[in-house]
Amino acid sequence: MITIQLKPKKEESLQRFHPWVFSGAIQRIEGTLKEGDLVKVVDSNRNFLAIGHYQIGSIAVRVVSFEKSEIDDNFWNKKIQNAYAMRQSLGLVAPNQNNTYRLIHGEGDSLPGLIVDVYDDTAVMQAHSIGMHEIRETLAKAIVANVPEVKNVFYKSETTLPFKADITPEDGYLIGQETADLTAIENGLQFHVDWLRGQKTGFFVDQRENRSLLERYSSGKSVLNVFCYTGGFSVYALRGGAKLVHSVDSSAKAIDLTDKNFEISFPNDPRHKSFAEDAFKYLNNLHTLEQKYDLIILDPPAFAKHREALRNALKGYKRLNAKAFEQIKPGGILFTFSCSQVVTKEQFRLAVFSAAAESKRNVRILHQLSQPADHPINIYHPEGEYLKGLVLWVE
């Protein structure tokens, strides 16, 4: 195993168990490395610090162990076992009520660069590092060996691996075969999941608990779900007794998925309508339609995927929320989210505050939301807290 030696005083973050080594902290690499190799990291006095996957870029090493471990099949099996045991103890593995959950959440499960979502008998795996890509077959076998309900493993990493890497990843089944038209169950509701053509792994598992909260507030309300994607919030709102639900997304494919999900649980229900339209355009047109809503959900895709886009992202969140404050009825409730990892809770809250102040309406925070327990945040890696949400009462 090649050794990477750090510059003096650059070991402090690893001593605090932060799982990343940045390229600027490296003093020397003792040998010839290729991306994805396992490396041993030592301090300037050659004391052992960690073992991790090497990758070209700002984050040079992603740590998989802070101990002098043998990184073999048993090591990866134990990681999967620990992750699955936690989901079991949380009551998330309940096939009749909930067969959809996140099994592996990167740094939160001490497997940086790896995401795995389970849909019934299929696990969908995404690699975000070359190291995890290189051992995808080993990981797939470990998942099937240690998660009893999983029979198939689909690999979906064509769009998540570094584009400069000298690899040609292909999406496809590592184990098993395609399941015919899979329907996932979440809190007793059924959803069509398309991991072959859909975003992420096919469904946004991270909003499960927030969707349940929305259901509690939906009775008798007119609901607008902006950036609806597969219509998760919309379906929950209708089950919660909403008098009407409008789902909006700029993607016609997303609207088609939303309509399919309503046909599963609420076929031909006249309370729901979907619109393939730009979110800002739809919100602007509400002035002419004289339509206002009791409850609005804003769950946009990440406005900033890197720090250079942060300023424009914050402007985007302010503008979007300002439109919602304009269009929500007095006594309305706004669910607003950011999934941009580089946007902090404080920055997002300030953007929403600025939008509220601009609207000159009295706004109160009812809930501050985050990601669910199957998307755990490593206490030593605060960057893992990517999902931020506020539930607001608007007078």
C-alpha positions, -999 to 999 in steps of 0.1 A, spaced: 0 0 0 14 34 -11 21 59 17 10 96 16 28 118 41 12 151 52 28 185 58 35 195 94 3 203 114 -20 191 86 -29 160 105 -53 178 129 -85 172 109 -78 135 107 -71 134 144 -106 148 147 -118 120 125 -128 141 95 -128 117 66 -112 139 39 -76 147 31 -72 177 8 -45 178 -18 -29 209 -3 -22 190 29 1 164 11 38 167 14 49 137 -6 35 105 -22 59 76 -18 54 56 -49 33 56 -81 -4 59 -76 -34 56 -98 -69 69 -89 -89 45 -68 -59 30 -50 -60 24 -13 -33 45 5 -19 48 40 -19 83 54 8 93 79 17 126 95 50 145 91 66 123 117 53 92 99 28 83 126 -2 63 112 -34 84 107 -58 66 83 -64 44 52 -85 57 23 -91 59 -14 -69 82 -35 -83 104 -61 -70 133 -82 -87 166 -72 -92 189 -42 -103 159 -20 -73 137 -25 -81 109 0 -115 97 13 -109 78 45 -124 43 49 -106 34 82 -89 53 110 -74 20 122 -47 -3 108 -73 -26 92 -70 -53 66 -91 -39 38 -105 -71 24 -139 -87 17 -146 -91 55 -140 -54 60 -166 -44 34 -190 -70 47 -188 -56 82 -195 -21 69 -226 -32 51 -237 -52 82 -234 -22 104 -254 0 81 -282 -25 77 -284 -32 114 -289 5 120 -318 7 95 -333 -24 111 -331 -9 146 -348 23 133 -377 3 120 -371 13 84 -370 -23 71 -408 -31 72 -417 -46 38 -455 -42 40 -453 -5 51 -419 6 39 -397 -12 14 -378 19 4 -348 33 24 -312 44 20 -288 16 30 -255 35 26 -251 73 29 -215 80 21 -196 96 50 -226 91 73 -219 53 71 -181 56 70 -182 47 33 -173 80 16 -181 81 -21 -209 54 -19 -247 58 -20 -270 28 -20 -308 30 -20 -330 -1 -16 -363 -5 -35 -380 -37 -25 -356 -65 -38 -333 -41 -57 -304 -20 -44 -294 9 -66 -257 18 -61 -240 51 -70 -203 57 -68 -190 92 -63 -154 82 -61 -131 61 -83 -122 40 -53 -158 28 -48 -162 24 -85 -132 0 -86 -147 -23 -59 -183 -21 -72 -184 -59 -77 -172 -66 -42 -197 -41 -27 -226 -56 -47 -218 -91 -34 -215 -77 2 -250 -61 -2 -267 -93 -14 -249 -113 13 -259 -91 42 -293 -76 32 -318 -105 30 -344 -88 9 -320 -76 -18 -317 -99 -48 -306 -74 -75 -280 -47 -75 -282 -20 -102 -251 2 -107 -259 38 -117 -228 60 -118 -224 73 -153 -232 108 -142 -218 108 -106 -181 99 -112 -155 126 -118 -157 134 -155 -119 138 -158 -113 102 -146 -98 78 -171 -127 54 -169 -159 47 -190 -185 37 -164 -217 20 -177 -250 17 -158 -263 -18 -155 -270 -48 -133 -241 -61 -113 -262 -89 -98 -296 -101 -108 -318 -87 -135 -344 -60 -142 -375 -61 -121 -407 -55 -140 -422 -21 -133 -412 -19 -97 -435 -2 -72 -419 11 -40 -438 14 -8 -433 44 15 -454 48 46 -480 26 30 -482 47 -2 -470 32 -36 -447 49 -60 -434 39 -94 -396 40 -94 -375 44 -126 -338 40 -117 -329 34 -153 -340 68 -165 -349 88 -134 -329 113 -114 -305 102 -86 -314 65 -78 -350 69 -91 -367 85 -61 -359 111 -34 -359 89 -3 -346 118 18 -380 136 20 -399 106 35 -405 122 70 -410 156 56 -437 143 33 -454 127 63 -454 160 81 -469 177 51 -497 151 51 -507 162 86 -512 198 74 -530 191 42 -566 185 52 -590 208 34 -562 229 18 -554 239 -17 -518 227 -23 -491 237 -48 -461 214 -52 -434 232 -72 -405 211 -86 -427 181 -80 -404 155 -98 -423 122 -91 -451 139 -71 -442 125 -37 -454 155 -17 -485 158 -39 -496 122 -33 -491 126 5 -511 158 4 -540 141 -13 -540 113 12 -540 139 39 -573 153 26 -563 182 4 -592 197 -15 -570 202 -46 -534 196 -55 -514 211 -83 -480 196 -93 -456 217 -113 -423 206 -129 -405 219 -160 -397 183 -171 -425 165 -190 -409 132 -180 -413 142 -143 -449 151 -149 -455 117 -165 -441 100 -134 -462 121 -112 -494 112 -131 -484 75 -130 -480 77 -92 -515 92 -88 -529 65 -110 -515 39 -85 -531 54 -54 -558 79 -66 -568 69 -101 -589 96 -119 -591 117 -88 -603 152 -100 -586 170 -72 -552 166 -88 -538 185 -118 -502 185 -131 -484 211 -152 -452 208 -172 -441 244 -168 -412 264 -155 -416 271 -118 -410 308 -119 -432 312 -149 -460 293 -132 -457 314 -101 -457 346 -121 -488 336 -140 -508 331 -108 -514 369 -108 -535 366 -140 -551 333 -129 -562 348 -96 -552 315 -79 -537 315 -45 -529 284 -24 -532 275 13 -500 254 12 -470 256 -11 -440 232 -13 -407 245 -28 -383 216 -32 -360 226 -60 -329 208 -73 -296 220 -59 -291 256 -70 -253 253 -61 -232 222 -66 -199 241 -59 -189 271 -39 -184 293 -70 -222 291 -76 -231 300 -40 -239 337 -45 -262 331 -74 -278 302 -56 -287 323 -26 -302 349 -49 -322 321 -65 -336 309 -32 -345 344 -22 -363 351 -55 -382 317 -54 -394 322 -18 -404 358 -25 -427 345 -53 -442 320 -29 -448 347 -2 -466 367 -29 -489 338 -39 -498 321 -6 -531 329 11 -532 346 46 -528 318 71 -510 297 46 -481 272 52 -449 272 32 -426 241 31 -393 254 16 -361 234 11 -325 235 -1 -306 204 -10 -274 223 -19 -246 210 2 -225 242 0 -255 263 13 -255 262 51 -286 263 73 -278 298 83 -274 310 47 -306 293 35 -325 308 65 -312 342 57 -322 340 21 -358 330 32 -358 358 58 -348 383 31 -377 371 9 -401 373 38 -390 409 47 -394 419 11 -430 406 11 -437 426 43 -457 397 57 -456 383 92 -439 349 90 -433 324 118 -411 292 118 -431 261 127 -405 235 120 -368 233 110 -363 202 89 -334 181 78 -327 147 63 -341 115 78 -322 89 100 -313 67 71 -293 97 57 -271 100 89 -247 128 94 -212 118 106 -207 140 136 -171 146 125 -183 155 90 -208 184 92 -207 188 54 -230 158 53 -259 179 65 -271 188 30 -309 190 33 -323 221 49 -360 229 53 -383 253 69 -421 251 75 -435 286 78 -468 301 88 -475 331 67 -501 356 80 
